[in-house]
Amino acid sequence: MKDINNLAAMMKFTLCEDEKIFVSTGMDILTDSFKALIDVDTDGTLPMVSVLESRNIFREDQVVKTISRQELLAAAPEQFDGFFQVPRTLA
């Protein structure tokens, strides 16, 4: 129950005794389920990030023609120091 009181204090929660018992029971169940993993034999098993097969789905990099800064800013209603100038949005 000490752990529940510490946890509630850290989260700034006020728990009644019934709520403390409920949370404590849930934490015990969760902790016990993780303890069961200790008995699992993982020798020879490679670490995994996901059980799904992953592959690179990205395209190859290709050089493409881009618009120069001068061409782009030529159509800008306002610019300053080589950048678009827009109205201030924050005070």
C-alpha positions as CSV (number, residue, x, y, z in Angstrom):
1,M,0.0,0.0,0.0
2,K,3.0,2.2,0.5
3,D,3.7,2.2,-3.2
4,I,0.2,3.2,-4.0
5,N,0.4,6.1,-1.6
6,N,3.7,7.3,-3.1
7,L,2.3,6.9,-6.6
8,A,-0.9,8.8,-5.7
9,A,1.2,11.6,-4.1
10,M,3.4,11.9,-7.2
11,M,0.3,12.2,-9.5
12,K,-1.4,14.6,-7.0
13,F,-4.3,12.2,-6.7
14,T,-6.4,11.7,-3.7
15,L,-7.6,8.0,-3.4
16,C,-10.0,6.5,-1.0
17,E,-9.1,3.2,0.6
18,D,-11.3,1.2,-1.9
19,E,-9.5,2.9,-4.8
20,K,-6.1,2.2,-3.3
21,I,-7.1,-1.5,-3.0
22,F,-8.4,-1.6,-6.6
23,V,-5.2,0.0,-8.0
24,S,-3.0,-2.2,-5.8
25,T,-4.7,-5.3,-7.0
26,G,-4.3,-4.2,-10.6
27,M,-0.7,-3.5,-10.1
28,D,-0.1,-6.9,-8.5
29,I,-1.8,-8.6,-11.5
30,L,0.3,-6.7,-13.9
31,T,3.6,-7.3,-12.0
32,D,2.8,-11.1,-11.8
33,S,2.2,-11.3,-15.5
34,F,5.6,-9.8,-16.2
35,K,7.2,-12.2,-13.7
36,A,6.0,-15.1,-15.9
37,L,8.2,-13.8,-18.7
38,I,11.3,-14.6,-16.6
39,D,10.7,-18.3,-17.2
40,V,10.6,-18.0,-21.0
41,D,13.6,-19.5,-22.7
42,T,15.0,-17.0,-25.1
43,D,18.4,-18.6,-25.8
44,G,19.2,-18.4,-29.5
45,T,16.5,-15.8,-30.1
46,L,17.4,-12.6,-31.9
47,P,16.2,-9.3,-30.5
48,M,13.2,-7.9,-32.4
49,V,11.6,-4.5,-32.8
50,S,8.4,-5.9,-34.3
51,V,6.9,-9.3,-35.1
52,L,6.1,-8.0,-38.6
53,E,8.5,-8.3,-41.5
54,S,9.9,-5.0,-42.4
55,R,11.4,-3.8,-45.6
56,N,12.5,-0.5,-47.0
57,I,9.6,1.0,-49.0
58,F,11.3,4.2,-49.8
59,R,12.1,5.2,-53.4
60,E,15.6,5.7,-54.7
61,D,16.9,9.3,-54.5
62,Q,16.6,11.1,-57.8
63,V,18.0,14.4,-58.8
64,V,15.2,16.7,-60.0
65,K,15.2,20.3,-61.3
66,T,14.2,22.8,-58.6
67,I,13.2,26.4,-58.7
68,S,15.8,28.8,-57.7
69,R,15.3,31.1,-54.7
70,Q,15.1,34.2,-56.9
71,E,12.5,32.6,-59.2
72,L,10.4,31.5,-56.2
73,L,10.6,34.9,-54.4
74,A,9.8,36.8,-57.6
75,A,6.1,35.9,-57.1
76,A,6.1,36.7,-53.4
77,P,4.0,39.8,-52.5
78,E,6.5,40.7,-49.8
79,Q,10.0,39.4,-49.0
80,F,12.8,40.2,-46.6
81,D,16.4,39.1,-46.6
82,G,15.7,36.3,-49.1
83,F,12.7,34.9,-47.3
84,F,8.9,35.2,-47.6
85,Q,7.6,38.0,-45.3
86,V,4.2,37.2,-43.7
87,P,2.0,39.1,-41.3
88,R,2.9,38.6,-37.6
89,T,0.6,36.0,-36.0
90,L,1.8,36.2,-32.4
91,A,1.8,39.3,-30.3
